[in-house]
């Protein structure tokens, strides 16, 4: 089994668990938000595998400003967008 299949299976399991444990109202709101996002065209405007990200500068977890181009000098960079403790998907 590949990592992608494993991740897909894990996400599906998480989604099923969420649907079983959350209230129907929450499940419906999350479903509507997911559908709206899918229909927004965001995928068409997103970077694809192999694309080069534009250079940017953001604070790291300690508040220090870091620039993508500087980090890339040390090797590959992984970028994670974390929405915080309130987000079930991020956690």
N, C-alpha and C positions, 0 to 999 in steps of 0.2 A: 504494500500500500504506500502511495506517495505521500509526502508531507501535505500537499494541497488537498488530497482526498481526506487525509486525517483531519486537517483544519476544517474542511467542509462538513465532515461528520460531527466534529466537536461543536461547530456553530449551529448546526441543525439540532443537536441534542440540547444545547443551551436554549435555543429558540423554543423548542417543545416544552422544556421545563418552565420557561418564563410564561408561556401560554397557560400551562396547568396551574401555576401558582399565583399569577396576577389576576386582578379583578377583570371582568369582561370589559368594563369601561376603559381600563388602561390598555388592554390588549387591542381594543378597537382604535383608540387614539394612536397607539404606536403603529398599528397597521396602516392607518390613514397617512401618518407622517412618512412612513417608509415608502408608500405608494407615491406620495407627492414628490419625494426626493427622487425616486426612480424616474418619474415623468418630467422632472425639471430640466433634463438635458445636461445635467452636471457631468455625466459620464463622457459625453461628447467633448467637453471642455477640459477634462482631466488629463494629467500626464499618463502615458501608457508605458508598459514595460519597454525599456530601452531608451525612453526619452530623457533628455537632459533637463534637470530642474534649473530654473533661473536662480541666480545668486540672491541670497537674502540674509538678513541679520535679525536675530531674535535673542531674548534672554534665555540662558540655561536655567536649570532648577535652582541655582544659587543666586540668580539675578544678574550674572555676568553676561555681557553682550558677546555673542559668538556669531561668526559669519560662515556660511556654508563653504565658501571657497577656501577659507583657512582650515576648516576641519578636513576637507577633502585632501589636503596635503599629507595627512597622516594615514590615508586609506579610505575605504568605503564608509559611508555615513548612513545610519538608520535614523529615520525621522518618525516620531510617534506623536500624534496629536491626542492629548488626554483631556477629556472634558471635565474630569473631576469626580469626586466621590458620589455625586448625585446620579451619575449616569450608569445604569445597569450594564450597558454594553461595554463601556470603557473599563469597568471593574471586572 
